């Protein structure tokens, strides 16, 4: 893992909520459609273990997605993630409301997103993170860009980084 700047390391230390987009972050961004029209997504098992470790360390995790995919809700439930928001039009408003409910500030949030709907959050949170295969705008706005791509360990990389800097 490339070593982040001292400023970014400090931001990792302050994280109390890890909020994630789903498609392109937790998944590889592909939408698989069966012959009968059902959709499904691919998740990385290593990302799941990383999220469980972060939650065991006392941090909150949230998934905020503009998509409405039941597979995301099922995956979140299996991981014990309670803060799941699907079909969200304004991710920043959703995140602000969640922070009020959790008694957190946006400065305590690390948010990971790969595409244009995530940019509205980038300047509001303490640490904006982009997976390696995010669009250029997200990578440019990010305080940290992962080496791994979305759906293939990018979330695990972020979880490890958070744990490393908070111990």
LINTAGI-V253459 format. One record per residue. N is the residue number from 0. RES is the residue in one letter. OMEGA is omega in radians with two decimals (none if undefined). NEAR is the number of other ideal C-beta (glycine too) atoms within 10 Angstrom. Layout:
BEGIN
n=(N & N)
res=(RES & RES)
omega=(OMEGA & OMEGA)
near=(NEAR & NEAR)
END
This chain:
BEGIN
n=(0 & 1 & 2 & 3 & 4 & 5 & 6 & 7 & 8 & 9 & 10 & 11 & 12 & 13 & 14 & 15 & 16 & 17 & 18 & 19 & 20 & 21 & 22 & 23 & 24 & 25 & 26 & 27 & 28 & 29 & 30 & 31 & 32 & 33 & 34 & 35 & 36 & 37 & 38 & 39 & 40 & 41 & 42 & 43 & 44 & 45 & 46 & 47 & 48 & 49 & 50 & 51 & 52 & 53 & 54 & 55 & 56 & 57 & 58 & 59 & 60 & 61 & 62 & 63 & 64 & 65 & 66 & 67 & 68 & 69 & 70 & 71 & 72 & 73 & 74 & 75 & 76 & 77 & 78 & 79 & 80 & 81 & 82 & 83 & 84 & 85 & 86 & 87 & 88 & 89 & 90 & 91 & 92 & 93 & 94 & 95 & 96 & 97 & 98 & 99 & 100 & 101 & 102 & 103 & 104 & 105 & 106 & 107 & 108 & 109 & 110 & 111 & 112 & 113 & 114 & 115 & 116 & 117 & 118 & 119 & 120 & 121 & 122 & 123 & 124 & 125 & 126 & 127 & 128 & 129 & 130 & 131 & 132 & 133 & 134 & 135 & 136 & 137 & 138 & 139 & 140 & 141 & 142 & 143 & 144 & 145 & 146 & 147 & 148 & 149 & 150 & 151 & 152 & 153 & 154 & 155 & 156 & 157 & 158 & 159 & 160 & 161 & 162 & 163 & 164 & 165 & 166)
res=(X & X & X & X & X & X & X & X & X & X & X & X & X & X & X & X & X & X & X & X & X & X & X & X & X & X & X & X & X & X & X & X & X & X & X & X & X & X & X & X & X & X & X & X & X & X & X & X & X & X & X & X & X & X & X & X & X & X & X & X & X & X & X & X & X & X & X & X & X & X & X & X & X & X & X & X & X & X & X & X & X & X & X & X & X & X & X & X & X & X & X & X & X & X & X & X & X & X & X & X & X & X & X & X & X & X & X & X & X & X & X & X & X & X & X & X & X & X & X & X & X & X & X & X & X & X & X & X & X & X & X & X & X & X & X & X & X & X & X & X & X & X & X & X & X & X & X & X & X & X & X & X & X & X & X & X & X & X & X & X & X & X & X & X & X & X & X)
omega=(3.06 & -3.12 & 3.11 & 3.14 & 3.08 & 3.12 & -3.14 & 3.07 & 3.09 & 3.12 & 3.07 & 3.14 & -3.07 & -3.06 & 3.04 & 3.10 & 3.01 & -3.14 & -3.01 & 2.86 & 3.12 & -3.06 & -3.12 & 3.10 & 3.05 & 3.11 & 3.12 & 3.11 & 3.12 & 3.02 & -3.11 & -3.10 & 3.14 & -3.14 & -3.14 & 3.01 & 3.12 & 3.09 & 2.95 & -3.09 & 3.07 & 3.10 & 3.10 & -3.10 & 3.13 & 3.06 & -3.13 & 3.12 & 3.08 & 3.13 & 3.10 & 3.14 & 3.11 & 3.13 & 3.09 & 3.11 & 3.05 & 3.12 & 3.04 & 3.08 & 3.10 & 3.01 & 3.14 & -3.04 & 3.04 & 3.10 & 3.07 & -3.08 & -3.10 & 3.12 & 3.11 & 3.12 & 3.13 & 3.13 & 3.13 & 3.14 & 3.14 & 3.12 & -3.11 & 3.11 & -3.08 & -3.08 & -3.09 & -3.09 & -3.09 & -3.13 & -3.07 & 3.10 & -3.13 & -3.06 & -3.13 & 3.11 & 3.11 & -3.13 & 3.10 & 3.12 & 3.10 & 3.12 & 3.08 & -3.12 & -3.11 & -3.10 & 3.11 & 3.00 & 3.08 & 3.10 & -3.13 & -3.07 & 2.88 & -3.12 & 3.13 & -3.13 & -3.01 & -2.99 & -3.02 & -3.13 & -3.14 & -3.08 & -3.14 & -3.12 & -2.91 & -3.09 & -3.05 & -3.02 & 3.12 & -3.13 & 3.06 & -3.06 & 3.09 & 2.99 & -3.06 & -3.10 & 3.08 & 3.07 & -3.07 & -3.11 & 3.14 & 3.11 & 3.12 & -3.13 & -3.01 & 2.95 & 3.13 & 3.04 & -3.09 & 3.01 & -3.12 & 3.10 & 3.14 & 3.14 & -3.12 & 3.04 & 3.14 & 3.13 & 3.11 & 3.11 & 3.14 & 3.12 & 3.13 & 3.14 & 3.11 & -3.11 & 3.14 & -3.05 & 3.13 & 3.13 & none)
near=(10 & 7 & 7 & 17 & 10 & 8 & 9 & 17 & 14 & 13 & 22 & 21 & 13 & 15 & 26 & 19 & 22 & 25 & 27 & 26 & 28 & 28 & 21 & 26 & 29 & 28 & 26 & 20 & 20 & 12 & 12 & 12 & 10 & 8 & 5 & 5 & 6 & 10 & 12 & 13 & 21 & 13 & 19 & 20 & 9 & 17 & 26 & 20 & 13 & 25 & 25 & 15 & 15 & 23 & 17 & 10 & 12 & 8 & 19 & 21 & 22 & 21 & 23 & 24 & 26 & 18 & 18 & 10 & 18 & 12 & 17 & 21 & 16 & 12 & 21 & 22 & 11 & 10 & 19 & 12 & 21 & 11 & 16 & 16 & 17 & 16 & 9 & 18 & 8 & 13 & 22 & 19 & 11 & 18 & 24 & 15 & 11 & 18 & 22 & 10 & 10 & 15 & 8 & 17 & 14 & 17 & 14 & 19 & 26 & 25 & 28 & 29 & 31 & 26 & 18 & 11 & 18 & 30 & 18 & 14 & 24 & 20 & 10 & 16 & 25 & 21 & 26 & 23 & 34 & 30 & 30 & 16 & 19 & 27 & 16 & 8 & 14 & 24 & 15 & 12 & 19 & 21 & 18 & 20 & 19 & 26 & 11 & 19 & 18 & 29 & 24 & 19 & 21 & 31 & 28 & 21 & 22 & 27 & 25 & 16 & 22 & 23 & 16 & 12 & 16 & 15 & 7)
END
